[in-house]
Amino acid sequence: MALSRRSTLAALCLLLALATSAAAESARSFRVQATGTGRPILLIPGLASSGDTWTTTVAHLSGRFTCHVLTLAGFAGTPPIDGPLFPTVRRDLARYINEQHLDRPIVIGHSLGGMLAMALATDHPDLVGPLVIVDAMPFLAGPNMQVKNLEEARPTVAQIEAYMSSMTKQQWDAYATSGASTRYMVTSASDAETLVKWSVATDRQTLTRALVEAYSVDLREGIAKITSPTLALGTWRGWHDQLAAYKIDVPREAFMASFADQFARLPRLHFALHDTARHFIMWDDPAWFFGQVDAFLADPTAATRDRGFDGK
């Protein structure tokens, strides 16, 4: 009888451990799919985007690297989580690296994913390897809202949150399916359709919360802690065309200066600006994108000896 009780207790403990583990996994703020062999790379997509953002990138890199492709909770059909997204992902990324025993993984992030990559490297500079930041800035509200700091941004952020939260389901669905928020992000019609599909499948509360959180983060000072060599890739065509629709002309040099100012405190950086590709550079010009990434990963230290803000 005593053996039976011990066996029952052990079984209960095992079931509890498995349930706890399953609950922790289900509560994680992102889903991961790993493919390939070699040094690990974390690939983080942007706002309302699927991990499929990186499909062609994975095809290019997976013969040399193990690609851990994330889709954030609530985006593109992935189940949402309760509570804040940005700080939770920021924490869970470090936990995932430790749990998977990843040795200083390369981190590639697009847009919001780029901000998360910088946040991770700011919080844990010894945990990550080289960074590739794709069309993202440490302080998103700066150029988008023409503000100098978070204090100046807060009224506009509050207005955005109030407006998005007040939309009816019909208004929200019409907005998501219209492609109004994504039409300047890609060049091809099929890619534009993909972005609309992801937007429609994204949880409304998660998207609102994540957008507000992104506009409420300023990493410009914190990135001084990053020790990893970093490649930052920017675009100006999409923003230029969007502003031009309102008869606002922003020269290329102004975009270059904005990136230079935003990344001023990041110690080991190389920056490159694409003249014609839009926000999803890896889709609009994969040859250029892969060329930049390959050259950087071949020798990150050498690449970051030149910060790249001379317009060449």
C-alpha positions in Angstrom: 0.0 0.0 0.0 2.9 2.4 0.9 4.5 1.7 -2.5 1.2 2.4 -4.2 0.8 5.7 -2.4 4.3 6.7 -3.4 3.7 5.7 -7.0 0.4 7.7 -7.0 2.2 10.7 -5.5 5.0 10.5 -8.1 2.4 10.2 -10.9 0.6 13.2 -9.6 3.8 15.2 -9.3 4.7 14.3 -12.9 1.2 15.3 -14.1 1.5 18.6 -12.3 5.0 19.3 -13.7 3.7 18.5 -17.2 0.7 20.7 -16.8 2.8 23.5 -15.5 5.2 23.1 -18.4 2.3 23.1 -20.9 0.8 26.2 -19.2 4.1 28.0 -19.4 4.5 27.1 -23.1 0.9 28.2 -23.9 1.4 31.5 -22.1 4.6 32.3 -23.9 4.3 35.5 -25.9 5.5 34.0 -29.2 5.4 30.9 -31.2 8.7 29.5 -32.6 9.6 27.3 -35.6 13.2 26.2 -35.9 14.8 24.9 -39.1 18.3 24.5 -40.4 21.7 23.7 -38.9 24.5 25.8 -37.5 24.8 28.9 -35.3 21.4 29.9 -34.0 19.5 33.0 -35.4 16.4 34.4 -33.9 14.1 36.1 -36.6 11.5 38.4 -35.2 8.8 39.9 -37.5 7.0 43.2 -37.1 3.6 44.5 -36.0 0.7 42.2 -37.1 3.2 40.1 -39.1 3.6 36.4 -39.4 6.9 34.6 -39.1 6.4 34.0 -42.8 8.0 37.4 -43.2 11.2 35.4 -43.1 10.4 32.5 -45.4 12.8 33.5 -48.2 15.4 34.6 -45.6 15.2 31.2 -43.9 15.6 29.5 -47.3 18.8 31.6 -47.9 20.3 31.1 -44.4 19.2 27.7 -43.1 22.0 25.8 -44.8 24.4 27.6 -42.6 22.4 28.6 -39.5 19.6 27.2 -37.3 16.8 29.7 -37.8 14.4 30.2 -34.9 11.4 32.0 -36.5 9.0 33.8 -34.2 5.4 34.9 -34.6 4.3 37.1 -31.7 1.2 36.3 -29.8 -2.0 37.8 -31.2 -0.4 38.5 -34.6 -1.5 36.9 -37.9 -3.8 34.3 -36.3 -1.6 33.3 -33.4 -3.5 33.2 -30.1 -3.1 36.4 -28.0 -2.0 36.6 -24.4 -3.4 38.8 -21.6 -1.5 41.9 -20.6 1.2 43.9 -22.3 3.0 42.4 -25.3 6.2 44.4 -25.8 7.6 44.0 -22.2 6.5 40.3 -22.1 8.2 39.4 -25.3 11.2 41.3 -24.2 11.4 39.1 -21.1 10.4 35.9 -22.8 13.1 36.2 -25.5 15.8 36.0 -22.8 14.1 33.1 -21.2 13.9 31.3 -24.5 17.6 31.8 -25.2 18.5 30.3 -21.8 16.0 27.4 -22.0 17.2 26.4 -25.5 20.9 26.9 -24.5 21.5 29.1 -27.4 25.1 30.5 -27.4 24.9 34.2 -28.3 22.4 33.8 -31.1 22.3 36.3 -34.0 19.1 38.3 -33.8 17.4 39.7 -36.9 14.3 41.9 -36.3 12.0 43.7 -38.7 10.2 46.9 -37.6 8.7 46.2 -34.2 10.9 43.1 -34.2 13.9 45.3 -34.6 12.9 47.3 -31.6 12.5 44.1 -29.6 16.0 42.9 -30.8 17.5 46.2 -29.5 15.6 45.9 -26.3 16.8 42.4 -25.7 20.4 43.4 -26.4 20.0 46.4 -24.1 18.7 44.3 -21.3 21.1 41.4 -21.8 24.2 42.5 -23.7 26.1 39.3 -22.9 23.2 37.0 -24.1 23.1 37.9 -27.8 25.5 38.0 -30.8 25.4 40.2 -33.8 22.2 42.1 -34.5 20.5 42.9 -37.8 17.9 45.7 -37.4 15.6 46.0 -40.5 13.9 49.3 -40.9 13.4 50.1 -37.2 14.5 52.9 -34.9 15.1 53.0 -31.2 12.5 55.8 -30.7 9.7 55.2 -33.2 7.6 58.2 -32.0 10.4 60.6 -32.8 10.2 60.8 -36.6 6.6 59.6 -36.9 5.2 62.2 -34.5 7.9 64.8 -34.8 8.6 64.8 -31.1 11.8 65.0 -29.1 10.9 62.7 -26.2 8.2 60.4 -24.7 6.7 63.3 -22.7 5.9 65.1 -26.0 4.6 61.9 -27.6 2.2 60.9 -24.8 -0.8 63.1 -25.9 -0.7 61.7 -29.5 -0.2 58.1 -28.2 -3.2 58.6 -26.0 -5.3 59.9 -29.0 -4.3 56.9 -31.1 -5.2 54.5 -28.3 -8.6 56.2 -27.7 -9.4 56.3 -31.4 -8.5 52.6 -32.1 -10.3 51.4 -29.0 -13.5 53.3 -29.9 -13.8 51.8 -33.4 -16.7 49.5 -33.9 -16.1 46.0 -35.2 -17.4 47.1 -38.6 -15.1 50.1 -38.7 -12.1 47.9 -37.6 -12.8 45.2 -40.2 -13.1 47.8 -42.9 -9.9 49.5 -41.9 -8.0 46.2 -41.8 -9.3 45.0 -45.1 -8.6 48.4 -46.8 -4.9 48.0 -46.6 -4.6 51.7 -45.6 -2.0 51.0 -43.0 0.2 48.8 -45.2 -0.1 50.0 -48.8 3.2 51.9 -48.7 5.1 49.0 -47.1 5.6 46.8 -50.1 5.8 47.2 -53.9 4.0 44.1 -55.3 0.2 43.6 -55.2 0.6 40.0 -54.0 2.7 41.1 -51.1 0.2 43.8 -50.2 -2.6 41.2 -50.2 -0.5 39.1 -47.8 -0.2 42.0 -45.4 -3.9 42.6 -45.5 -4.5 38.9 -44.7 -2.2 39.1 -41.7 -3.9 42.3 -40.5 -7.3 40.8 -40.7 -6.1 37.7 -38.8 -4.5 39.8 -36.0 -6.2 40.2 -32.7 -7.5 43.8 -32.5 -6.7 44.4 -28.8 -3.2 43.0 -29.2 -2.5 45.2 -32.2 -3.8 48.3 -30.4 -1.8 47.5 -27.3 1.4 46.7 -29.2 1.2 49.9 -31.3 0.8 52.0 -28.2 3.6 50.2 -26.5 5.9 50.7 -29.5 5.3 54.4 -29.5 5.9 54.5 -25.7 9.4 53.1 -25.9 12.6 55.1 -26.2 15.8 53.0 -26.5 18.1 55.8 -27.7 20.0 56.0 -24.4 19.8 52.3 -23.6 21.4 51.1 -26.8 24.7 52.5 -25.5 24.8 49.3 -23.5 24.7 47.0 -26.5 28.1 45.4 -27.1 27.0 43.4 -30.2 28.1 44.6 -33.7 24.9 45.8 -35.4 23.8 46.1 -39.0 20.9 48.6 -39.4 19.1 48.7 -42.7 16.7 51.5 -43.5 14.3 52.7 -46.3 12.9 56.0 -47.3 10.8 55.3 -50.5 7.6 54.1 -48.7 7.7 57.0 -46.2 8.6 59.5 -49.0 5.6 58.4 -51.2 3.2 58.4 -48.2 4.1 61.9 -47.3 4.2 63.0 -50.9 0.5 62.1 -51.0 -0.1 64.9 -48.6 2.3 67.2 -50.6 5.1 66.9 -48.0 8.5 66.4 -49.5 11.2 64.8 -47.2 14.6 64.5 -48.9 16.7 61.3 -48.7 19.3 63.2 -46.7 16.7 63.9 -44.0 16.0 60.2 -43.6 19.7 59.5 -43.4 20.1 62.2 -40.7 17.2 60.8 -38.8 18.7 57.3 -38.6 22.1 58.7 -37.7 20.6 60.7 -34.8 18.6 57.8 -33.6 21.5 55.3 -33.6 24.1 57.9 -32.3 24.8 56.0 -29.0 25.0 52.5 -30.4 28.7 51.8 -30.2 29.3 49.2 -33.0 27.1 50.0 -36.0 27.0 49.8 -39.8 24.0 51.5 -41.5 22.8 51.1 -45.1 19.8 52.9 -46.7 18.0 51.4 -49.7 16.8 53.9 -52.2 13.8 52.2 -53.7 12.8 49.2 -51.5 9.9 49.8 -49.1 9.5 48.7 -45.5 9.7 44.9 -46.2 13.1 45.1 -47.8 13.6 41.3 -47.7 10.6 41.1 -50.1 11.2 44.1 -52.3 14.8 43.5 -53.0 16.0 40.1 -51.6 19.3 40.2 -53.5 20.3 43.5 -51.9 19.0 42.4 -48.5 20.8 39.0 -48.5 24.0 40.7 -49.8 24.0 43.1 -46.9 23.3 40.4 -44.3 25.8 38.0 -45.7 28.6 40.6 -45.9 27.9 41.6 -42.3 27.7 38.1 -40.8 30.9 37.1 -42.6 32.8 39.6 -40.5 30.6 41.8 -38.1 33.6 43.4 -36.5 35.1 44.6 -39.8 31.6 45.7 -41.1 31.1 48.0 -38.1 34.4 49.9 -38.5 32.4 52.1 -40.9 29.1 53.5 -39.5 27.8 54.0 -43.1 26.2 57.4 -42.8 28.0 59.0 -45.7 25.2 58.3 -48.2 27.2 55.6 -50.1 
